[in-house]
Amino acid sequence: MPTVKGVEFRNALGHFATGVTVVTTLDGRGEPVGITANSFNSVSVDPPMVLWSIARESGKRSVFESSDNFVVNVLSDGQVDISRRFARSGKSRFTNIDWQPGLAGLPLLPDCAARFECRKVYQYDGGDHIIIVGEVEQFDETGREALVFHRGRYAIVDVHPDADGNAPGSYEDDFLMALLMRATYEFVAPFKVSMAELDLSEAEVRVLTFLYGHGDCDLPRIVYGTMLERGDVEVAIDSLLAQGLSVQGAAQDSVVITDAGRSKVIPVLAIAKAHEERVLASYTTDQVFRLKRDLRQLADRSRKA
């Protein structure tokens, strides 16, 4: 086994995934103080006790050492910016944060996964850290997913596929093919209704938006990119040419969008974006990023399979 060294030891510890918290209190003048910490653990259920640690070199150490109370705000997966803010030095951490006073007036941060309001009961020397133990006097939880830190990066909690060992469900509920088809149908149906007012067929919309993003394209590429039948694409192209929304491209059998076509696409994109935001309103920024990333990866891997 190799000799324990600082950097290597820290890297090895990074394999242990932790939650991310912001611990808050009030200083001697009654001003809110907070610091990002992932060294948070439960100690006891009865009595309810938790601990966390703060670096000896931290500028906030003396405040937490002298305070009789603290709050552990367990961050949710959409609060990476909050974690980064309280990890930095400076005096603007609480600016534009709608925090509320809890027990003893201590800051409770909004939109957290959970919050534990504690009375400090012990304080220990922990090498280059001070270990602070508190008895939980009050807590709440919101059902939001917690933010995770793993191997030096922020991460998102997800359920392991073997977590419950349940038998496969019905085709509609458990097979990816059926789930993707149902999700696509439910997502696209209201969008099609909104598109009706633009006097374009579904095929024309798909061809026009594809040309908007790809420029001069030949027929096979348009068929592949729009996922339409060749005959439907040919009819749509003829209609777009007749309306002056597209013209013949430089290459043989190629088509390019016109300025009039680009103007026609703008409301399509606006309607599509507004619809997306309505459907994903309850998703965090990180969840939307992960959803789109996973769908792109799925499409790419399915094409190569």
C-alpha positions in Angstrom: 0.0 0.0 0.0 1.5 3.4 -0.9 2.5 6.0 1.6 -0.3 8.5 2.4 0.4 11.8 0.7 -1.8 14.9 0.6 -2.9 15.1 -3.0 -3.2 11.3 -3.5 -5.1 11.0 -0.3 -7.5 13.7 -1.3 -8.1 12.1 -4.7 -8.8 8.8 -3.1 -11.3 10.3 -0.8 -13.0 11.9 -3.8 -14.3 8.5 -4.8 -16.7 8.7 -1.9 -19.7 10.7 -3.1 -21.0 13.3 -0.7 -23.9 15.7 -0.5 -23.2 19.5 -0.6 -24.4 21.8 2.1 -24.1 25.4 3.1 -23.8 25.8 6.8 -25.1 29.2 8.1 -25.1 31.1 11.4 -25.0 34.7 12.6 -21.8 36.6 13.7 -21.5 38.7 16.8 -23.2 41.6 15.0 -26.1 39.6 13.9 -25.0 39.4 10.3 -25.6 36.2 8.3 -22.5 34.0 7.7 -22.4 30.9 5.5 -19.9 28.5 4.1 -20.1 25.6 1.7 -19.2 22.2 3.3 -19.5 18.6 2.2 -18.1 17.2 5.4 -21.6 16.6 6.8 -22.8 13.4 8.5 -25.4 12.0 10.8 -24.3 11.0 14.2 -27.4 9.8 16.0 -31.1 9.4 15.5 -32.1 9.4 19.2 -31.1 12.0 20.1 -31.0 13.5 16.6 -27.4 14.7 16.1 -25.3 15.6 13.1 -21.7 16.8 12.6 -19.7 18.8 10.0 -16.2 20.2 10.0 -14.6 23.5 9.0 -11.0 24.1 8.0 -8.7 25.7 10.6 -7.5 28.1 8.0 -11.1 29.2 7.1 -11.8 32.9 7.8 -15.2 31.9 9.1 -13.8 29.4 11.7 -14.0 31.8 14.6 -17.6 32.7 13.9 -18.7 29.1 14.0 -16.5 28.3 17.0 -18.2 31.1 19.0 -21.7 30.5 17.8 -24.1 28.3 19.8 -26.3 27.5 16.8 -26.0 26.7 13.2 -28.1 25.5 10.2 -27.1 22.8 7.7 -28.8 23.7 4.4 -28.6 20.5 2.2 -28.5 21.9 -1.4 -30.7 20.6 -4.1 -29.5 19.6 -7.6 -30.3 23.0 -9.1 -28.2 25.0 -6.6 -24.7 24.6 -8.0 -24.4 28.4 -8.2 -25.3 28.6 -4.4 -22.6 26.1 -3.6 -20.0 28.1 -5.6 -21.1 31.4 -4.2 -20.6 30.3 -0.5 -17.3 28.5 -1.4 -15.8 31.9 -2.5 -14.4 34.6 -0.2 -16.1 38.0 -0.1 -19.0 39.7 1.6 -21.8 39.3 -1.0 -22.8 35.7 -0.4 -26.3 36.5 0.8 -27.0 39.3 -1.8 -30.2 38.6 -3.8 -30.9 35.4 -1.8 -34.4 35.3 -0.3 -33.3 33.7 3.0 -35.6 33.4 6.0 -34.8 33.5 9.7 -35.2 30.2 11.5 -34.6 29.3 15.1 -32.4 31.9 16.8 -32.8 34.0 13.7 -30.3 31.9 11.7 -30.5 32.0 7.9 -32.6 29.3 6.2 -31.7 29.2 2.5 -34.6 28.6 0.0 -35.2 25.7 -2.4 -32.9 23.3 -0.5 -33.4 19.5 -0.4 -33.4 19.6 3.4 -32.5 21.9 6.3 -31.4 21.1 9.8 -31.5 23.7 12.6 -29.0 22.7 15.3 -27.8 23.6 18.7 -24.0 23.1 19.1 -23.3 20.5 21.7 -19.7 19.4 21.1 -16.6 20.7 19.3 -13.5 18.7 18.6 -10.0 19.0 17.3 -9.8 17.1 14.0 -6.3 17.7 12.7 -6.5 20.5 10.1 -10.3 20.8 10.7 -12.5 21.6 13.6 -15.4 19.1 14.0 -18.7 20.6 15.2 -21.5 18.4 16.5 -25.0 19.7 16.8 -28.3 18.4 18.2 -31.1 18.9 15.6 -33.9 21.0 17.1 -35.9 21.4 13.9 -35.7 20.2 10.3 -37.6 20.2 7.1 -37.3 18.5 3.7 -38.8 19.3 0.3 -38.5 16.2 -1.8 -36.1 17.9 -4.2 -33.1 15.8 -5.3 -29.9 16.6 -3.5 -26.7 18.0 -5.1 -23.8 15.6 -5.0 -20.0 16.0 -5.2 -17.9 13.2 -6.6 -14.3 13.1 -7.7 -13.9 16.9 -7.7 -17.1 17.5 -9.7 -20.8 18.3 -9.1 -23.1 15.4 -9.8 -26.8 14.4 -9.7 -28.4 11.6 -7.7 -30.0 8.9 -9.8 -31.5 5.5 -8.8 -29.4 2.5 -9.6 -31.2 0.1 -12.0 -30.7 -2.7 -9.5 -31.8 -0.8 -6.5 -35.2 -2.4 -6.0 -34.9 -5.6 -8.0 -38.5 -5.3 -9.3 -39.5 -7.6 -12.1 -40.0 -5.9 -15.6 -43.3 -4.1 -15.9 -45.6 -3.9 -18.9 -44.4 -3.1 -22.4 -45.9 0.4 -22.1 -44.2 1.1 -18.7 -40.9 -0.6 -18.9 -39.7 -0.9 -22.5 -37.6 2.1 -23.8 -39.2 1.9 -27.2 -42.7 2.4 -25.8 -41.6 5.1 -23.4 -39.9 7.1 -26.1 -42.9 6.8 -28.4 -45.3 7.9 -25.7 -43.1 10.8 -24.5 -42.8 12.0 -28.1 -46.5 11.8 -28.8 -47.4 13.6 -25.5 -44.7 16.3 -26.1 -45.4 17.0 -29.7 -49.2 16.9 -29.8 -49.8 20.4 -28.3 -47.0 21.8 -30.5 -48.8 20.6 -33.6 -51.9 22.4 -32.5 -49.9 25.7 -32.2 -48.3 25.1 -35.6 -51.7 25.1 -37.3 -51.9 28.9 -37.2 -48.7 29.2 -39.4 -50.3 27.8 -42.5 -47.6 25.2 -42.9 -48.0 21.4 -42.9 -46.0 19.3 -40.4 -43.7 18.1 -43.2 -43.1 21.7 -44.4 -42.2 22.8 -40.8 -39.8 19.9 -40.4 -38.1 20.5 -43.7 -37.9 24.3 -43.3 -36.5 24.1 -39.7 -33.9 21.5 -40.9 -32.8 23.8 -43.8 -32.6 26.7 -41.3 -30.0 24.9 -39.3 -28.1 23.2 -42.1 -28.1 25.4 -45.2 -27.7 23.8 -48.6 -28.9 20.2 -48.4 -29.6 17.4 -50.9 -32.7 15.2 -50.8 -31.2 12.2 -49.0 -29.8 14.4 -46.2 -33.2 16.1 -45.7 -35.0 12.8 -45.6 -32.5 11.5 -42.9 -32.6 14.8 -40.9 -36.3 15.2 -40.9 -37.2 11.5 -40.3 -39.9 11.8 -43.0 -40.7 9.5 -45.9 -39.0 10.5 -49.2 -42.3 11.2 -50.9 -43.5 13.5 -48.1 -40.2 15.4 -48.3 -40.5 15.9 -52.0 -44.1 17.2 -51.7 -43.0 19.6 -48.9 -40.0 20.9 -50.9 -42.2 21.5 -53.9 -44.6 23.5 -51.7 -41.8 25.5 -50.1 -40.3 26.3 -53.5 -43.7 27.5 -54.8 -44.1 29.8 -51.7 -40.6 31.3 -52.2 -39.5 29.9 -48.8 -36.7 27.8 -50.4 -34.8 27.7 -53.7 -32.7 25.2 -55.6 -29.2 25.0 -54.2 -25.9 25.1 -56.0 -25.5 21.3 -56.0 -27.7 19.0 -58.0 -31.0 18.2 -56.3 -30.1 20.4 -53.4 -32.3 23.0 -51.6 -31.5 26.1 -49.6 -33.7 28.2 -47.4 -34.5 31.8 -48.5 -34.7 35.0 -46.4 -38.5 34.6 -46.5 -38.1 31.1 -45.3 -35.9 32.2 -42.4 -38.5 34.7 -41.4 -41.1 32.0 -41.4 -39.0 29.8 -39.1 -38.6 32.4 -36.4 -42.2 32.0 -35.0 -41.8 28.2 -35.2 -38.7 28.3 -33.0 -40.4 30.7 -30.6 -43.5 28.5 -30.3 -41.2 25.4 -29.9 -39.1 27.1 -27.2 -42.1 28.3 -25.2 -43.7 24.9 -25.4 -40.4 23.3 -24.1 -40.2 25.7 -21.2 -43.8 24.9 -20.2 -43.3 21.2 -20.2 -40.0 21.4 -18.4 -41.0 24.1 -15.9 -40.5 21.7 -13.0 -37.1 20.6 -14.1 -33.9 22.1 -12.8 -31.3 23.5 -15.2 -29.1 20.5 -14.5 -32.0 18.0 -15.2 -32.7 19.7 -18.6 -29.1 19.5 -19.5 -28.9 15.8 -18.5 -32.1 15.0 -20.4 -30.9 16.5 -23.7 -27.4 15.1 -23.3 -28.8 11.6 -22.7 -31.1 11.8 -25.7 -28.3 12.9 -28.0 -26.1 10.0 -26.7 -29.0 7.6 -27.2 -29.5 8.8 -30.8 -25.8 8.5 -31.6 -25.4 5.0 -30.0 -28.6 3.7 -31.7 -27.3 4.9 -35.1 -24.0 3.1 -34.6 -25.5 -0.1 -33.1 
